[in-house]
Amino acid sequence: METIWFWLVACMLVAYVIFDGFDFGAGIVHFLVARTDAERCVVFSTIGPVWDGNEVWLLAAGGTLYFAFPALYASSFSGFYLRLMMVLWLLILRGVSIEFRNHVESPVWHPLWDAGFAIASALLAIFFVRRWATCVRGVPLDASGEFFLPL
Amino acid sequence: MSSGNALFTLIGFLGIYTILSILFLFLVYREIEEGPERAAAV
């Protein structure tokens, strides 16, 4: 049974990395590949219908961890508290940037949210890679199975 | 995890939601200013 849940969580995380990686990529390169506002809109419409759906893989993986591996959930979410909060804030910034961008027609408004989208995407990719690297290297678990890592 | 971390993230969330609520009011105000005419015309 544990093996099945392990594979379920693993597949969800892999799906998240692949699908949301596409959205991060679009965010990171959209300043380079799209020079005009119309071209930016093309980039936005490629990820527009799917980016929030892709994000659900991360929520599903976190939710499944909670009931399939509660000790791992408790330990890792406490240990990575500040890093996870940073990821959460960046996810908020990305979502807000995508949603707010087209509400106002102004030469200031669009670049502002485009920058938010690009910065949030780039930092999210960096944070996720860093966190994955930390997990691979191992975390300093104490006798009670807990740890805490700074930002 | 220390209480300082919890305070830090609480303040962070307060800041984020304050900014978002100001943006919300700004956008809603704009929408009200525009009035229903444009929507009715479409």
N, CA and C atoms of all chains as a GROMACS GRO file, in nm:
protein
  579
    1MET      N    1   0.082  -0.121   0.000
    1MET     CA    2   0.000   0.000   0.000
    1MET      C    3   0.085   0.126   0.000
    2GLU      N    4   0.190   0.126   0.086
    2GLU     CA    5   0.278   0.244   0.091
    2GLU      C    6   0.342   0.268  -0.044
    3THR      N    7   0.376   0.156  -0.111
    3THR     CA    8   0.442   0.170  -0.241
    3THR      C    9   0.352   0.238  -0.342
    4ILE      N   10   0.223   0.199  -0.339
    4ILE     CA   11   0.127   0.262  -0.432
    4ILE      C   12   0.119   0.412  -0.406
    5TRP      N   13   0.107   0.449  -0.277
    5TRP     CA   14   0.097   0.592  -0.244
    5TRP      C   15   0.224   0.666  -0.280
    6PHE      N   16   0.337   0.598  -0.255
    6PHE     CA   17   0.464   0.661  -0.291
    6PHE      C   18   0.466   0.694  -0.440
    7TRP      N   19   0.424   0.597  -0.522
    7TRP     CA   20   0.425   0.620  -0.667
    7TRP      C   21   0.324   0.726  -0.708
    8LEU      N   22   0.208   0.728  -0.640
    8LEU     CA   23   0.108   0.830  -0.672
    8LEU      C   24   0.164   0.970  -0.647
    9VAL      N   25   0.225   0.988  -0.528
    9VAL     CA   26   0.280   1.119  -0.495
    9VAL      C   27   0.393   1.153  -0.592
   10ALA      N   28   0.478   1.054  -0.620
   10ALA     CA   29   0.591   1.078  -0.710
   10ALA      C   30   0.540   1.120  -0.848
   11CYS      N   31   0.438   1.049  -0.898
   11CYS     CA   32   0.385   1.083  -1.032
   11CYS      C   33   0.324   1.223  -1.032
   12MET      N   34   0.255   1.259  -0.922
   12MET     CA   35   0.196   1.393  -0.915
   12MET      C   36   0.305   1.500  -0.920
   13LEU      N   37   0.414   1.476  -0.844
   13LEU     CA   38   0.522   1.575  -0.842
   13LEU      C   39   0.589   1.585  -0.979
   14VAL      N   40   0.608   1.468  -1.043
   14VAL     CA   41   0.670   1.471  -1.176
   14VAL      C   42   0.578   1.545  -1.273
   15ALA      N   43   0.446   1.517  -1.265
   15ALA     CA   44   0.351   1.587  -1.352
   15ALA      C   45   0.358   1.737  -1.326
   16TYR      N   46   0.369   1.775  -1.198
   16TYR     CA   47   0.377   1.917  -1.166
   16TYR      C   48   0.501   1.980  -1.228
   17VAL      N   49   0.615   1.913  -1.211
   17VAL     CA   50   0.741   1.969  -1.262
   17VAL      C   51   0.733   1.986  -1.414
   18ILE      N   52   0.678   1.884  -1.482
   18ILE     CA   53   0.672   1.891  -1.629
   18ILE      C   54   0.573   1.999  -1.672
   19PHE      N   55   0.450   1.996  -1.617
   19PHE     CA   56   0.346   2.086  -1.668
   19PHE      C   57   0.369   2.230  -1.624
   20ASP      N   58   0.402   2.250  -1.494
   20ASP     CA   59   0.420   2.388  -1.450
   20ASP      C   60   0.556   2.440  -1.495
   21GLY      N   61   0.649   2.348  -1.522
   21GLY     CA   62   0.777   2.390  -1.579
   21GLY      C   63   0.756   2.463  -1.710
   22PHE      N   64   0.659   2.415  -1.786
   22PHE     CA   65   0.620   2.482  -1.911
   22PHE      C   66   0.574   2.625  -1.884
   23ASP      N   67   0.493   2.643  -1.779
   23ASP     CA   68   0.446   2.778  -1.746
   23ASP      C   69   0.560   2.866  -1.697
   24PHE      N   70   0.649   2.809  -1.614
   24PHE     CA   71   0.765   2.886  -1.568
   24PHE      C   72   0.847   2.930  -1.687
   25GLY      N   73   0.869   2.835  -1.779
   25GLY     CA   74   0.949   2.865  -1.897
   25GLY      C   75   0.889   2.979  -1.976
   26ALA      N   76   0.757   2.972  -1.996
   26ALA     CA   77   0.689   3.079  -2.070
   26ALA      C   78   0.710   3.212  -1.997
   27GLY      N   79   0.702   3.209  -1.864
   27GLY     CA   80   0.719   3.331  -1.787
   27GLY      C   81   0.860   3.386  -1.798
   28ILE      N   82   0.959   3.294  -1.792
   28ILE     CA   83   1.099   3.338  -1.792
   28ILE      C   84   1.137   3.396  -1.929
   29VAL      N   85   1.093   3.330  -2.037
   29VAL     CA   86   1.141   3.374  -2.169
   29VAL      C   87   1.049   3.477  -2.234
   30HIS      N   88   0.934   3.511  -2.174
   30HIS     CA   89   0.840   3.593  -2.251
   30HIS      C   90   0.891   3.734  -2.278
   31PHE      N   91   0.988   3.782  -2.196
   31PHE     CA   92   1.047   3.912  -2.226
   31PHE      C   93   1.141   3.904  -2.346
   32LEU      N   94   1.198   3.784  -2.367
   32LEU     CA   95   1.294   3.767  -2.476
   32LEU      C   96   1.225   3.733  -2.607
   33VAL      N   97   1.124   3.645  -2.602
   33VAL     CA   98   1.063   3.599  -2.727
   33VAL      C   99   0.953   3.692  -2.775
   34ALA      N  100   0.892   3.770  -2.682
   34ALA     CA  101   0.780   3.856  -2.723
   34ALA      C  102   0.821   4.002  -2.705
   35ARG      N  103   0.830   4.074  -2.813
   35ARG     CA  104   0.874   4.213  -2.805
   35ARG      C  105   0.756   4.311  -2.800
   36THR      N  106   0.650   4.280  -2.870
   36THR     CA  107   0.536   4.372  -2.869
   36THR      C  108   0.427   4.319  -2.776
   37ASP      N  109   0.333   4.408  -2.748
   37ASP     CA  110   0.224   4.369  -2.658
   37ASP      C  111   0.142   4.255  -2.717
   38ALA      N  112   0.121   4.257  -2.849
   38ALA     CA  113   0.044   4.152  -2.914
   38ALA      C  114   0.114   4.017  -2.900
   39GLU      N  115   0.248   4.019  -2.913
   39GLU     CA  116   0.324   3.893  -2.898
   39GLU      C  117   0.318   3.842  -2.754
   40ARG      N  118   0.320   3.935  -2.659
   40ARG     CA  119   0.308   3.893  -2.518
   40ARG      C  120   0.174   3.826  -2.496
   41CYS      N  121   0.069   3.882  -2.559
   41CYS     CA  122  -0.064   3.822  -2.544
   41CYS      C  123  -0.066   3.680  -2.599
   42VAL      N  124   0.012   3.654  -2.705
   42VAL     CA  125   0.020   3.518  -2.759
   42VAL      C  126   0.081   3.424  -2.655
   43VAL      N  127   0.191   3.470  -2.590
   43VAL     CA  128   0.254   3.389  -2.486
   43VAL      C  129   0.155   3.362  -2.373
   44PHE      N  130   0.083   3.469  -2.333
   44PHE     CA  131  -0.013   3.452  -2.224
   44PHE      C  132  -0.125   3.355  -2.262
   45SER      N  133  -0.167   3.361  -2.390
   45SER     CA  134  -0.277   3.272  -2.425
   45SER      C  135  -0.232   3.127  -2.441
   46THR      N  136  -0.099   3.102  -2.460
   46THR     CA  137  -0.055   2.962  -2.462
   46THR      C  138  -0.068   2.898  -2.324
   47ILE      N  139  -0.036   2.974  -2.219
   47ILE     CA  140  -0.045   2.914  -2.085
   47ILE      C  141  -0.177   2.949  -2.018
   48GLY      N  142  -0.248   3.049  -2.073
   48GLY     CA  143  -0.371   3.098  -2.011
   48GLY      C  144  -0.469   2.992  -1.965
   49PRO      N  145  -0.507   2.897  -2.054
   49PRO     CA  146  -0.608   2.800  -2.011
   49PRO      C  147  -0.555   2.690  -1.920
   50VAL      N  148  -0.420   2.675  -1.910
   50VAL     CA  149  -0.368   2.557  -1.840
   50VAL      C  150  -0.288   2.586  -1.713
   51TRP      N  151  -0.239   2.710  -1.695
   51TRP     CA  152  -0.143   2.730  -1.586
   51TRP      C  153  -0.204   2.700  -1.448
   52ASP      N  154  -0.330   2.740  -1.428
   52ASP     CA  155  -0.387   2.715  -1.294
   52ASP      C  156  -0.422   2.567  -1.276
   53GLY      N  157  -0.456   2.501  -1.388
   53GLY     CA  158  -0.479   2.357  -1.378
   53GLY      C  159  -0.350   2.284  -1.344
   54ASN      N  160  -0.239   2.329  -1.404
   54ASN     CA  161  -0.110   2.265  -1.378
   54ASN      C  162  -0.069   2.279  -1.231
   55GLU      N  163  -0.105   2.395  -1.175
   55GLU     CA  164  -0.068   2.420  -1.036
   55GLU      C  165  -0.136   2.321  -0.941
   56VAL      N  166  -0.251   2.269  -0.985
   56VAL     CA  167  -0.326   2.177  -0.898
   56VAL      C  168  -0.247   2.048  -0.870
   57TRP      N  169  -0.156   2.011  -0.960
   57TRP     CA  170  -0.073   1.891  -0.934
   57TRP      C  171   0.008   1.909  -0.807
   58LEU      N  172   0.056   2.032  -0.784
   58LEU     CA  173   0.133   2.058  -0.662
   58LEU      C  174   0.043   2.047  -0.538
   59LEU      N  175  -0.076   2.106  -0.549
   59LEU     CA  176  -0.170   2.098  -0.436
   59LEU      C  177  -0.209   1.954  -0.409
   60ALA      N  178  -0.231   1.877  -0.520
   60ALA     CA  179  -0.271   1.737  -0.504
   60ALA      C  180  -0.158   1.658  -0.437
   61ALA      N  181  -0.033   1.685  -0.476
   61ALA     CA  182   0.080   1.615  -0.416
   61ALA      C  183   0.090   1.650  -0.267
   62GLY      N  184   0.075   1.778  -0.233
   62GLY     CA  185   0.080   1.820  -0.093
   62GLY      C  186  -0.034   1.758  -0.013
   63GLY      N  187  -0.154   1.759  -0.070
   63GLY     CA  188  -0.270   1.702  -0.002
   63GLY      C  189  -0.255   1.552   0.018
   64THR      N  190  -0.200   1.484  -0.083
   64THR     CA  191  -0.182   1.339  -0.071
   64THR      C  192  -0.076   1.306   0.033
   65LEU      N  193   0.030   1.388   0.037
   65LEU     CA  194   0.132   1.369   0.141
   65LEU      C  195   0.069   1.374   0.279
   66TYR      N  196  -0.025   1.468   0.295
   66TYR     CA  197  -0.086   1.491   0.426
   66TYR      C  198  -0.150   1.365   0.481
   67PHE      N  199  -0.223   1.291   0.396
   67PHE     CA  200  -0.288   1.172   0.454
   67PHE      C  201  -0.214   1.042   0.424
   68ALA      N  202  -0.125   1.040   0.325
   68ALA     CA  203  -0.053   0.916   0.296
   68ALA      C  204   0.075   0.904   0.380
   69PHE      N  205   0.146   1.018   0.396
   69PHE     CA  206   0.270   1.016   0.473
   69PHE      C  207   0.271   1.133   0.572
   70PRO      N  208   0.186   1.126   0.676
   70PRO     CA  209   0.173   1.243   0.766
   70PRO      C  210   0.303   1.283   0.834
   71ALA      N  211   0.387   1.185   0.869
   71ALA     CA  212   0.512   1.220   0.938
   71ALA      C  213   0.602   1.300   0.845
   72LEU      N  214   0.612   1.256   0.720
   72LEU     CA  215   0.692   1.329   0.622
   72LEU      C  216   0.636   1.468   0.599
   73TYR      N  217   0.503   1.475   0.588
   73TYR     CA  218   0.436   1.604   0.567
   73TYR      C  219   0.469   1.700   0.681
   74ALA      N  220   0.450   1.651   0.805
   74ALA     CA  221   0.471   1.737   0.922
   74ALA      C  222   0.615   1.784   0.927
   75SER      N  223   0.706   1.691   0.911
   75SER     CA  224   0.848   1.723   0.922
   75SER      C  225   0.894   1.818   0.812
   76SER      N  226   0.854   1.789   0.687
   76SER     CA  227   0.907   1.870   0.577
   76SER      C  228   0.841   2.007   0.571
   77PHE      N  229   0.711   2.015   0.602
   77PHE     CA  230   0.645   2.145   0.594
   77PHE      C  231   0.690   2.237   0.707
   78SER      N  232   0.731   2.179   0.821
   78SER     CA  233   0.788   2.264   0.927
   78SER      C  234   0.931   2.301   0.893
   79GLY      N  235   1.007   2.203   0.848
   79GLY     CA  236   1.148   2.227   0.820
   79GLY      C  237   1.170   2.325   0.707
   80PHE      N  238   1.083   2.317   0.606
   80PHE     CA  239   1.094   2.407   0.491
   80PHE      C  240   0.997   2.524   0.501
   81TYR      N  241   0.954   2.556   0.624
   81TYR     CA  242   0.847   2.654   0.642
   81TYR      C  243   0.872   2.783   0.564
   82LEU      N  244   0.988   2.846   0.587
   82LEU     CA  245   1.013   2.974   0.522
   82LEU      C  246   1.024   2.959   0.371
   83ARG      N  247   1.085   2.853   0.324
   83ARG     CA  248   1.099   2.833   0.180
   83ARG      C  249   0.963   2.808   0.116
   84LEU      N  250   0.878   2.731   0.184
   84LEU     CA  251   0.746   2.705   0.128
   84LEU      C  252   0.661   2.831   0.125
   85MET      N  253   0.676   2.914   0.228
   85MET     CA  254   0.600   3.039   0.230
   85MET      C  255   0.645   3.129   0.115
   86MET      N  256   0.775   3.128   0.089
   86MET     CA  257   0.827   3.208  -0.021
   86MET      C  258   0.770   3.157  -0.153
   87VAL      N  259   0.764   3.023  -0.168
   87VAL     CA  260   0.706   2.965  -0.289
   87VAL      C  261   0.559   3.005  -0.301
   88LEU      N  262   0.488   3.000  -0.189
   88LEU     CA  263   0.347   3.037  -0.190
   88LEU      C  264   0.328   3.182  -0.233
   89TRP      N  265   0.411   3.272  -0.179
   89TRP     CA  266   0.400   3.414  -0.216
   89TRP      C  267   0.432   3.435  -0.363
   90LEU      N  268   0.532   3.360  -0.412
   90LEU     CA  269   0.565   3.374  -0.554
   90LEU      C  270   0.453   3.320  -0.642
   91LEU      N  271   0.390   3.210  -0.599
   91LEU     CA  272   0.276   3.157  -0.676
   91LEU      C  273   0.163   3.258  -0.678
   92ILE      N  274   0.142   3.329  -0.565
   92ILE     CA  275   0.039   3.434  -0.560
   92ILE      C  276   0.076   3.545  -0.658
   93LEU      N  277   0.204   3.588  -0.655
   93LEU     CA  278   0.248   3.695  -0.745
   93LEU      C  279   0.228   3.656  -0.891
   94ARG      N  280   0.261   3.530  -0.924
   94ARG     CA  281   0.246   3.488  -1.062
   94ARG      C  282   0.098   3.489  -1.104
   95GLY      N  283   0.013   3.430  -1.019
   95GLY     CA  284  -0.129   3.424  -1.052
   95GLY      C  285  -0.189   3.563  -1.066
   96VAL      N  286  -0.154   3.651  -0.970
   96VAL     CA  287  -0.206   3.788  -0.973
   96VAL      C  288  -0.158   3.859  -1.099
   97SER      N  289  -0.030   3.838  -1.134
   97SER     CA  290   0.023   3.905  -1.254
   97SER      C  291  -0.054   3.864  -1.378
   98ILE      N  292  -0.082   3.733  -1.390
   98ILE     CA  293  -0.153   3.686  -1.509
   98ILE      C  294  -0.296   3.740  -1.510
   99GLU      N  295  -0.360   3.740  -1.394
   99GLU     CA  296  -0.500   3.779  -1.389
   99GLU      C  297  -0.521   3.930  -1.404
  100PHE      N  298  -0.431   4.010  -1.344
  100PHE     CA  299  -0.451   4.155  -1.341
  100PHE      C  300  -0.406   4.223  -1.469
  101ARG      N  301  -0.317   4.159  -1.542
  101ARG     CA  302  -0.248   4.222  -1.654
  101ARG      C  303  -0.343   4.292  -1.751
  102ASN      N  304  -0.450   4.224  -1.791
  102ASN     CA  305  -0.532   4.277  -1.900
  102ASN      C  306  -0.651   4.361  -1.852
  103HIS      N  307  -0.649   4.402  -1.724
  103HIS     CA  308  -0.763   4.479  -1.674
  103HIS      C  309  -0.752   4.627  -1.705
  104VAL      N  310  -0.628   4.677  -1.722
  104VAL     CA  311  -0.610   4.820  -1.747
  104VAL      C  312  -0.525   4.837  -1.872
  105GLU      N  313  -0.570   4.925  -1.961
  105GLU     CA  314  -0.490   4.956  -2.080
  105GLU      C  315  -0.402   5.076  -2.049
  106SER      N  316  -0.276   5.050  -2.018
  106SER     CA  317  -0.186   5.161  -1.990
  106SER      C  318  -0.042   5.117  -2.015
  107PRO      N  319   0.044   5.211  -2.053
  107PRO     CA  320   0.184   5.174  -2.081
  107PRO      C  321   0.263   5.136  -1.956
  108VAL      N  322   0.208   5.165  -1.838
  108VAL     CA  323   0.278   5.130  -1.714
  108VAL      C  324   0.229   4.996  -1.661
  109TRP      N  325   0.099   4.976  -1.670
  109TRP     CA  326   0.034   4.860  -1.609
  109TRP      C  327   0.086   4.728  -1.667
  110HIS      N  328   0.089   4.715  -1.799
  110HIS     CA  329   0.129   4.589  -1.862
  110HIS      C  330   0.273   4.549  -1.829
  111PRO      N  331   0.373   4.640  -1.848
  111PRO     CA  332   0.510   4.600  -1.814
  111PRO      C  333   0.527   4.565  -1.666
  112LEU      N  334   0.451   4.633  -1.580
  112LEU     CA  335   0.459   4.605  -1.437
  112LEU      C  336   0.423   4.458  -1.409
  113TRP      N  337   0.310   4.414  -1.463
  113TRP     CA  338   0.267   4.275  -1.437
  113TRP      C  339   0.347   4.175  -1.517
  114ASP      N  340   0.395   4.217  -1.636
  114ASP     CA  341   0.484   4.128  -1.712
  114ASP      C  342   0.611   4.101  -1.631
  115ALA      N  343   0.663   4.208  -1.567
  115ALA     CA  344   0.783   4.191  -1.485
  115ALA      C  345   0.754   4.101  -1.366
  116GLY      N  346   0.639   4.122  -1.302
  116GLY     CA  347   0.599   4.036  -1.190
  116GLY      C  348   0.592   3.891  -1.232
  117PHE      N  349   0.534   3.867  -1.348
  117PHE     CA  350   0.519   3.731  -1.402
  117PHE      C  351   0.655   3.669  -1.428
  118ALA      N  352   0.746   3.745  -1.490
  118ALA     CA  353   0.878   3.693  -1.524
  118ALA      C  354   0.960   3.665  -1.398
  119ILE      N  355   0.958   3.761  -1.303
  119ILE     CA  356   1.038   3.745  -1.182
  119ILE      C  357   0.984   3.629  -1.099
  120ALA      N  358   0.852   3.620  -1.084
  120ALA     CA  359   0.794   3.513  -1.005
  120ALA      C  360   0.826   3.377  -1.067
  121SER      N  361   0.815   3.367  -1.200
  121SER     CA  362   0.843   3.239  -1.266
  121SER      C  363   0.989   3.198  -1.248
  122ALA      N  364   1.080   3.294  -1.267
  122ALA     CA  365   1.223   3.263  -1.254
  122ALA      C  366   1.256   3.221  -1.111
  123LEU      N  367   1.207   3.298  -1.013
  123LEU     CA  368   1.239   3.267  -0.874
  123LEU      C  369   1.175   3.134  -0.832
  124LEU      N  370   1.054   3.106  -0.881
  124LEU     CA  371   0.990   2.978  -0.848
  124LEU      C  372   1.075   2.862  -0.898
  125ALA      N  373   1.122   2.873  -1.023
  125ALA     CA  374   1.206   2.765  -1.078
  125ALA      C  375   1.330   2.748  -0.991
  126ILE      N  376   1.393   2.860  -0.953
  126ILE     CA  377   1.515   2.853  -0.872
  126ILE      C  378   1.485   2.792  -0.735
  127PHE      N  379   1.376   2.835  -0.673
  127PHE     CA  380   1.340   2.784  -0.540
  127PHE      C  381   1.311   2.634  -0.544
  128PHE      N  382   1.239   2.590  -0.647
  128PHE     CA  383   1.205   2.448  -0.655
  128PHE      C  384   1.329   2.362  -0.677
  129VAL      N  385   1.419   2.410  -0.764
  129VAL     CA  386   1.542   2.334  -0.789
  129VAL      C  387   1.626   2.328  -0.662
  130ARG      N  388   1.633   2.442  -0.591
  130ARG     CA  389   1.712   2.448  -0.470
  130ARG      C  390   1.657   2.352  -0.365
  131ARG      N  391   1.525   2.351  -0.354
  131ARG     CA  392   1.463   2.266  -0.254
  131ARG      C  393   1.483   2.119  -0.289
  132TRP      N  394   1.472   2.088  -0.418
  132TRP     CA  395   1.493   1.951  -0.462
  132TRP      C  396   1.636   1.909  -0.434
  133ALA      N  397   1.732   2.001  -0.461
  133ALA     CA  398   1.873   1.972  -0.434
  133ALA      C  399   1.895   1.947  -0.286
  134THR      N  400   1.829   2.027  -0.201
  134THR     CA  401   1.842   2.008  -0.056
  134THR      C  402   1.790   1.870  -0.016
  135CYS      N  403   1.678   1.828  -0.076
  135CYS     CA  404   1.621   1.698  -0.043
  135CYS      C  405   1.715   1.586  -0.086
  136VAL      N  406   1.776   1.601  -0.204
  136VAL     CA  407   1.867   1.497  -0.254
  136VAL      C  408   1.990   1.488  -0.163
  137ARG      N  409   2.041   1.606  -0.122
  137ARG     CA  410   2.160   1.608  -0.036
  137ARG      C  411   2.126   1.556   0.104
  138GLY      N  412   2.002   1.569   0.144
  138GLY     CA  413   1.960   1.522   0.276
  138GLY      C  414   1.942   1.638   0.371
  139VAL      N  415   1.844   1.624   0.461
  139VAL     CA  416   1.819   1.731   0.558
  139VAL      C  417   1.860   1.682   0.696
  140PRO      N  418   1.905   1.775   0.783
  140PRO     CA  419   1.954   1.736   0.917
  140PRO      C  420   1.841   1.701   1.013
  141LEU      N  421   1.786   1.580   0.998
  141LEU     CA  422   1.679   1.535   1.088
  141LEU      C  423   1.735   1.511   1.227
  142ASP      N  424   1.665   1.558   1.331
  142ASP     CA  425   1.710   1.528   1.467
  142ASP      C  426   1.642   1.400   1.517
  143ALA      N  427   1.663   1.367   1.647
  143ALA     CA  428   1.613   1.242   1.701
  143ALA      C  429   1.461   1.232   1.693
  144SER      N  430   1.392   1.346   1.703
  144SER     CA  431   1.246   1.342   1.698
  144SER      C  432   1.194   1.352   1.554
  145GLY      N  433   1.285   1.343   1.456
  145GLY     CA  434   1.243   1.345   1.316
  145GLY      C  435   1.210   1.483   1.264
  146GLU      N  436   1.267   1.586   1.327
  146GLU     CA  437   1.238   1.722   1.280
  146GLU      C  438   1.366   1.794   1.240
  147PHE      N  439   1.347   1.900   1.162
  147PHE     CA  440   1.461   1.982   1.122
  147PHE      C  441   1.409   2.120   1.090
  148PHE      N  442   1.501   2.215   1.080
  148PHE     CA  443   1.460   2.347   1.032
  148PHE      C  444   1.572   2.408   0.950
  149LEU      N  445   1.536   2.450   0.830
  149LEU     CA  446   1.636   2.512   0.744
  149LEU      C  447   1.598   2.658   0.720
  150PRO      N  448   1.696   2.747   0.729
  150PRO     CA  449   1.666   2.888   0.701
  150PRO      C  450   1.640   2.910   0.553
  151LEU      N  451   1.604   3.034   0.522
  151LEU     CA  452   1.570   3.065   0.383
  151LEU      C  453   1.692   3.046   0.294
  152MET      N  454   1.125   2.561   1.388
  152MET     CA  455   1.046   2.680   1.356
  152MET      C  456   1.025   2.766   1.480
  153SER      N  457   1.052   2.897   1.468
  153SER     CA  458   1.036   2.984   1.584
  153SER      C  459   0.914   3.072   1.568
  154SER      N  460   0.877   3.138   1.678
  154SER     CA  461   0.761   3.228   1.670
  154SER      C  462   0.793   3.348   1.581
  155GLY      N  463   0.923   3.383   1.573
  155GLY     CA  464   0.963   3.492   1.485
  155GLY      C  465   0.930   3.462   1.339
  156ASN      N  466   0.948   3.334   1.299
  156ASN     CA  467   0.914   3.295   1.162
  156ASN      C  468   0.766   3.310   1.136
  157ALA      N  469   0.685   3.267   1.234
  157ALA     CA  470   0.540   3.277   1.217
  157ALA      C  471   0.499   3.424   1.206
  158LEU      N  472   0.561   3.509   1.288
  158LEU     CA  473   0.530   3.653   1.283
  158LEU      C  474   0.569   3.712   1.147
  159PHE      N  475   0.687   3.671   1.100
  159PHE     CA  476   0.736   3.720   0.971
  159PHE      C  477   0.636   3.686   0.860
  160THR      N  478   0.590   3.560   0.856
  160THR     CA  479   0.499   3.521   0.749
  160THR      C  480   0.362   3.586   0.767
  161LEU      N  481   0.321   3.606   0.894
  161LEU     CA  482   0.193   3.674   0.918
  161LEU      C  483   0.198   3.816   0.861
  162ILE      N  484   0.309   3.886   0.891
  162ILE     CA  485   0.324   4.023   0.839
  162ILE      C  486   0.330   4.021   0.687
  163GLY      N  487   0.399   3.920   0.632
  163GLY     CA  488   0.405   3.908   0.486
  163GLY      C  489   0.267   3.893   0.425
  164PHE      N  490   0.186   3.804   0.484
  164PHE     CA  491   0.050   3.786   0.431
  164PHE      C  492  -0.034   3.912   0.447
  165LEU      N  493  -0.017   3.981   0.561
  165LEU     CA  494  -0.090   4.107   0.581
  165LEU      C  495  -0.054   4.206   0.471
  166GLY      N  496   0.076   4.215   0.440
  166GLY     CA  497   0.121   4.306   0.336
  166GLY      C  498   0.063   4.270   0.201
  167ILE      N  499   0.073   4.140   0.165
  167ILE     CA  500   0.023   4.096   0.035
  167ILE      C  501  -0.127   4.126   0.022
  168TYR      N  502  -0.203   4.090   0.125
  168TYR     CA  503  -0.348   4.110   0.114
  168TYR      C  504  -0.386   4.257   0.120
  169THR      N  505  -0.305   4.339   0.190
  169THR     CA  506  -0.332   4.483   0.188
  169THR      C  507  -0.315   4.538   0.047
  170ILE      N  508  -0.202   4.503  -0.016
  170ILE     CA  509  -0.178   4.550  -0.153
  170ILE      C  510  -0.288   4.500  -0.247
  171LEU      N  511  -0.322   4.370  -0.234
  171LEU     CA  512  -0.423   4.314  -0.323
  171LEU      C  513  -0.559   4.380  -0.303
  172SER      N  514  -0.593   4.415  -0.177
  172SER     CA  515  -0.724   4.477  -0.156
  172SER      C  516  -0.726   4.619  -0.212
  173ILE      N  517  -0.612   4.690  -0.202
  173ILE     CA  518  -0.607   4.823  -0.262
  173ILE      C  519  -0.623   4.813  -0.415
  174LEU      N  520  -0.553   4.716  -0.476
  174LEU     CA  521  -0.566   4.694  -0.620
  174LEU      C  522  -0.709   4.659  -0.657
  175PHE      N  523  -0.771   4.576  -0.574
  175PHE     CA  524  -0.910   4.537  -0.599
  175PHE      C  525  -1.002   4.658  -0.599
  176LEU      N  526  -0.986   4.743  -0.496
  176LEU     CA  527  -1.071   4.863  -0.488
  176LEU      C  528  -1.047   4.954  -0.608
  177PHE      N  529  -0.920   4.968  -0.646
  177PHE     CA  530  -0.885   5.051  -0.762
  177PHE      C  531  -0.955   5.000  -0.888
  178LEU      N  532  -0.948   4.869  -0.910
  178LEU     CA  533  -1.008   4.812  -1.031
  178LEU      C  534  -1.160   4.818  -1.027
  179VAL      N  535  -1.218   4.792  -0.912
  179VAL     CA  536  -1.364   4.797  -0.901
  179VAL      C  537  -1.412   4.941  -0.921
  180TYR      N  538  -1.336   5.038  -0.865
  180TYR     CA  539  -1.373   5.178  -0.882
  180TYR      C  540  -1.372   5.216  -1.029
  181ARG      N  541  -1.268   5.173  -1.100
  181ARG     CA  542  -1.260   5.200  -1.243
  181ARG      C  543  -1.381   5.142  -1.318
  182GLU      N  544  -1.414   5.019  -1.280
  182GLU     CA  545  -1.525   4.949  -1.345
  182GLU      C  546  -1.657   5.024  -1.321
  183ILE      N  547  -1.674   5.075  -1.197
  183ILE     CA  548  -1.796   5.150  -1.164
  183ILE      C  549  -1.800   5.282  -1.241
  184GLU      N  550  -1.683   5.349  -1.248
  184GLU     CA  551  -1.674   5.475  -1.322
  184GLU      C  552  -1.717   5.458  -1.468
  185GLU      N  553  -1.676   5.345  -1.525
  185GLU     CA  554  -1.708   5.320  -1.665
  185GLU      C  555  -1.858   5.306  -1.685
  186GLY      N  556  -1.925   5.252  -1.588
  186GLY     CA  557  -2.069   5.240  -1.594
  186GLY      C  558  -2.116   5.124  -1.681
  187PRO      N  559  -2.246   5.102  -1.684
  187PRO     CA  560  -2.300   4.985  -1.754
  187PRO      C  561  -2.318   5.007  -1.904
  188GLU      N  562  -2.299   5.132  -1.956
  188GLU     CA  563  -2.332   5.162  -2.095
  188GLU      C  564  -2.254   5.077  -2.193
  189ARG      N  565  -2.120   5.069  -2.167
  189ARG     CA  566  -2.034   4.999  -2.262
  189ARG      C  567  -2.077   4.852  -2.272
  190ALA      N  568  -2.101   4.789  -2.157
  190ALA     CA  569  -2.140   4.649  -2.156
  190ALA      C  570  -2.272   4.630  -2.230
  191ALA      N  571  -2.364   4.727  -2.212
  191ALA     CA  572  -2.495   4.715  -2.276
  191ALA      C  573  -2.482   4.728  -2.427
  192ALA      N  574  -2.388   4.816  -2.472
  192ALA     CA  575  -2.368   4.837  -2.614
  192ALA      C  576  -2.315   4.711  -2.683
  193VAL      N  577  -2.230   4.635  -2.610
  193VAL     CA  578  -2.174   4.510  -2.666
  193VAL      C  579  -2.279   4.402  -2.658
   0.00000   0.00000   0.00000
